[in-house]
Amino acid sequence: MDRRDFLNSAVAAGVGMSMVAEGSASRAPGGTPSDATGKVQSGSVIRTRDGVELYYRDWGTGRPIVFLSGWTLTSEMWAYQMQPLSEQGLRCIAYDRRGHGRSSDPGRGYDFDTLADDLAAVLEALDLRDVTLVAHSLASGELTRFLTRHGDRRIARLVYLAPVTPFLLKTPDNPDGIDGAYFEHLRNQFYLRDFPGWIADNARPFVVPETSAAMVEWIMNQMRGCSMKAVIDCNRAMTSTDFRPELARIRLPTLVIHGDKDASAPLELTGRKTARLIPGARLEVYEGAPHGLFVTHLERLNADLLAFAKS
């Protein structure tokens, strides 16, 4: 089976193209974050308890909205949300996950517990409260595990954008999931042999036909810069973790947004199930939207995010 066969498989794309440190941090004068010892950190970097430096962007003022990036993607993916929303009364923050973009590549910590602790470190270093969390794809697991480990005292509302939750793996009590051997084959035969080639072959279903080649290249550039350790470990965590019990315990206003043409995380396997598990969650299905709806349907998405964050 060649890459094109995988490209046309919703399951294969679904696990591929989605892309410890809480600290009692305080804010230094002028809003510069400080670490757990009170030492002011330089530039747009937050240091976690295990020494990882997380690069972040912080635009605008007002009620905070924190964006969590998809598998192998970076904070840059949110440019077309953060720029307009930061001019409409929201403080927009996004950071590069460890092993991604401008953040440290420690070669460890790509489990959901540590990734959730990294999110806690960002929220505490910037002393963010009344936060709207927006999580794309893989980050839906980070968001969910953060609530399990750290609670919701800083969080006001949640957005699951094209999530990969609740559970992708086939088990006796999850018969419509995917066999674990298939995931291993995908990692070993494609990611670990020619990840840039796999990205190129799978890029077009991530967007719509009208998406420019330049925009596709911009997305691929982010993915190509991801640490291979992060590529594999994050994918392994994403495809094997069962979030069903944790989702059922969420008690915050939640919006699930998903495209009905999402070849990366098929709606019926992920978004619809996620919305059903979270009490009171509202599901918004975007007709014709793929996994990359943050660029293909940005006007509708931005309007929905603005309304929800200010609700």
C-alpha positions in Angstrom: 0.0 0.0 0.0 1.5 3.4 -1.0 1.1 6.8 0.6 -1.9 7.6 -1.7 -3.8 4.6 -0.3 -3.2 5.9 3.2 -4.1 9.4 2.1 -7.5 8.2 1.1 -8.1 6.4 4.4 -9.9 8.5 6.9 -8.4 6.3 9.6 -4.8 6.8 8.6 -5.2 10.5 8.3 -7.1 10.6 11.5 -4.1 9.7 13.5 -1.6 11.7 11.5 -2.6 15.1 10.4 -4.4 16.5 13.4 0.2 17.8 14.4 6.4 19.1 34.4 5.7 22.2 35.4 2.9 23.8 37.1 4.9 26.1 39.4 3.5 28.8 41.7 4.5 31.5 39.2 3.7 35.1 39.7 3.6 38.0 37.3 6.4 40.6 37.5 5.7 44.3 37.0 4.5 45.0 33.5 3.1 41.5 33.0 6.5 39.7 32.4 6.2 36.1 33.6 8.4 34.9 36.4 9.3 31.4 37.3 8.6 29.5 40.5 11.5 31.2 42.3 10.3 34.6 41.3 13.1 35.2 38.8 11.8 37.1 35.8 12.2 35.1 32.6 13.6 36.6 29.4 11.5 37.3 26.3 8.5 35.3 25.4 9.6 32.1 27.2 8.2 30.2 30.2 10.5 27.7 31.9 8.8 24.6 33.4 9.9 22.8 36.5 11.9 20.2 34.5 13.8 22.9 32.7 11.9 23.0 29.4 11.5 26.5 27.8 8.1 27.0 26.2 7.9 29.8 23.6 4.6 31.7 23.6 2.8 34.5 21.9 0.7 37.0 23.8 -1.4 39.5 21.8 -4.0 42.0 22.9 -5.8 42.7 26.2 -9.0 41.7 27.8 -10.6 38.3 28.6 -7.9 35.6 27.9 -8.3 32.9 25.2 -5.5 30.3 25.1 -5.0 28.3 21.9 -3.5 24.8 22.0 -2.0 23.6 18.8 -2.6 20.3 16.9 -0.1 17.5 16.4 3.2 18.7 15.0 1.8 22.2 14.6 2.9 25.3 16.5 1.5 28.5 17.9 1.9 30.0 14.4 -1.1 28.0 13.3 -3.4 30.4 15.2 -2.3 33.6 13.4 -5.6 34.0 11.6 -7.5 33.7 14.9 -5.2 35.6 17.2 -4.7 38.7 15.1 -8.4 39.6 14.5 -9.6 38.4 17.9 -6.9 40.4 19.7 -8.4 43.5 18.1 -11.8 42.7 19.4 -11.2 42.8 23.1 -9.6 39.4 23.7 -6.1 38.6 25.0 -4.9 35.8 22.7 -2.2 33.5 23.9 -0.6 30.4 22.2 2.5 28.5 22.9 4.7 25.9 21.2 4.4 22.5 22.8 7.7 21.0 23.9 9.6 19.6 20.9 7.6 21.9 18.6 8.5 25.2 17.0 10.7 27.5 19.1 10.3 25.5 22.4 12.9 23.2 23.9 13.4 19.7 22.5 14.1 17.8 25.7 13.5 14.3 24.2 11.0 13.4 27.0 7.7 14.4 28.4 5.4 13.7 25.5 2.9 11.9 27.6 -0.4 13.6 28.4 0.3 14.1 32.1 3.5 16.1 31.3 1.9 18.0 28.5 -1.0 19.0 30.8 1.5 20.2 33.4 3.1 22.3 30.7 -0.2 24.0 30.1 -0.6 24.6 33.8 2.8 26.2 33.8 1.8 28.7 31.1 -1.5 29.6 32.8 0.2 30.1 36.2 3.2 32.0 34.9 0.9 34.4 33.1 -1.6 34.3 36.0 -4.5 33.8 33.6 -8.0 33.5 34.9 -11.5 33.3 33.4 -9.8 31.5 30.4 -11.4 30.1 27.3 -9.3 27.1 26.2 -9.3 26.3 22.5 -7.8 22.9 21.6 -7.2 21.5 18.1 -6.8 17.8 17.4 -4.2 16.2 19.7 -4.5 19.2 22.1 -8.0 18.0 23.0 -6.3 15.3 25.1 -4.0 17.9 26.7 -7.0 20.1 27.6 -8.9 17.1 29.0 -6.0 15.8 31.1 -5.2 19.3 32.4 -8.7 19.5 33.9 -8.2 16.1 35.5 -4.9 16.9 37.0 -5.3 20.7 37.8 -9.0 21.4 38.0 -10.9 24.2 36.4 -10.4 27.1 38.8 -8.7 29.2 36.1 -10.9 28.1 33.3 -14.3 29.5 32.2 -15.1 27.7 29.0 -13.8 25.1 26.6 -13.6 24.7 22.8 -12.8 21.3 21.3 -11.8 22.0 17.7 -11.7 18.9 15.4 -10.8 16.8 18.5 -9.3 13.3 18.4 -11.0 12.4 21.7 -12.5 10.4 23.2 -10.7 7.1 22.2 -9.2 6.0 18.9 -8.0 2.5 19.8 -10.0 -0.6 19.1 -10.8 -2.5 22.3 -13.6 -4.9 23.4 -15.6 -1.9 24.7 -14.6 0.3 21.8 -15.3 -1.9 18.8 -15.4 0.9 16.2 -11.9 2.0 17.1 -8.8 1.2 15.1 -6.5 -1.7 15.6 -3.3 -0.8 17.4 -1.1 -2.7 14.9 -2.3 -0.3 12.2 -1.0 2.7 14.2 2.4 1.0 14.7 2.6 0.3 10.9 1.8 3.9 10.1 4.5 5.1 12.4 7.2 2.6 11.4 6.6 2.6 7.7 5.8 6.2 7.0 6.7 8.6 9.8 10.1 7.0 10.6 11.1 6.5 7.0 10.1 9.7 5.3 8.0 12.1 7.4 8.4 15.1 5.1 7.2 12.9 2.2 4.2 11.7 4.2 3.3 15.3 5.1 3.4 16.3 1.4 1.3 13.4 0.3 -1.3 14.0 3.0 -1.5 17.8 2.9 -4.3 18.3 0.5 -7.1 16.5 2.4 -6.2 18.7 5.4 -7.6 21.7 3.6 -10.0 22.5 0.7 -9.4 22.7 -3.0 -9.5 26.5 -2.9 -6.7 26.7 -0.3 -3.6 28.2 -1.9 -0.4 26.2 -2.4 1.4 28.8 -0.3 -1.0 28.3 2.6 -0.4 24.5 2.4 3.3 25.1 2.4 3.0 27.3 5.4 1.2 24.5 7.3 3.7 21.9 6.1 6.7 24.0 7.2 5.4 23.9 10.8 5.0 20.2 10.8 8.5 19.6 9.2 10.1 21.5 12.1 8.7 19.1 14.8 11.2 16.9 16.7 10.9 13.3 15.5 10.8 12.2 19.2 7.7 14.4 19.6 6.2 13.2 16.4 6.3 9.6 17.4 5.6 9.9 21.2 2.8 12.4 20.8 1.2 10.2 18.1 1.5 7.1 20.3 -0.1 8.9 23.2 -2.9 10.3 21.0 -3.8 6.9 19.5 -3.8 4.9 22.7 -5.3 7.1 25.5 -8.9 6.6 26.6 -10.4 9.9 27.7 -14.0 8.7 28.0 -14.1 8.8 31.8 -12.4 12.2 32.0 -14.7 13.8 29.5 -17.8 12.7 31.4 -16.6 14.6 34.5 -16.3 18.0 32.8 -18.7 20.6 34.1 -17.8 23.7 32.1 -19.6 25.3 29.2 -18.2 23.4 26.2 -18.4 24.0 22.4 -17.3 21.2 20.1 -16.6 22.4 16.5 -16.0 19.8 13.8 -16.1 19.5 10.0 -18.2 16.9 8.3 -15.4 16.4 5.7 -12.6 15.9 8.3 -10.5 13.1 6.9 -8.0 13.4 9.8 -10.4 13.0 12.7 -13.7 11.7 11.2 -16.7 13.4 12.9 -18.6 10.2 13.9 -15.5 8.7 15.6 -14.3 11.8 17.4 -16.2 15.1 17.6 -19.7 13.7 17.9 -18.7 11.2 20.6 -16.8 13.9 22.5 -19.9 16.2 22.5 -22.1 13.3 23.7 -19.8 12.5 26.6 -19.4 16.1 28.0 -22.6 17.1 29.9 -24.3 20.0 28.2 -21.7 20.3 25.4 -22.9 21.9 22.1 -21.8 20.5 18.8 -21.4 22.7 15.8 -20.8 20.9 12.5 -19.3 22.9 9.7 -20.5 21.6 6.4 -17.6 20.9 4.0 -14.9 21.6 6.6 -11.7 19.5 6.8 -9.3 19.1 9.7 -7.6 22.4 8.8 -10.7 24.5 9.4 -8.7 27.1 11.3 -7.6 28.4 7.8 -10.4 27.0 5.5 -13.3 28.3 7.6 -11.6 31.1 9.5 -14.3 33.7 9.3 -17.0 31.4 10.7 -14.7 30.0 13.3 -13.5 33.4 14.5 -17.1 34.6 14.8 -18.0 31.6 16.8 -14.9 31.9 19.1 -15.6 35.5 19.7 -19.2 35.0 20.6 -18.4 32.0 22.9 -15.4 33.6 24.6 -17.5 36.7 25.4 -20.6 34.8 26.5 
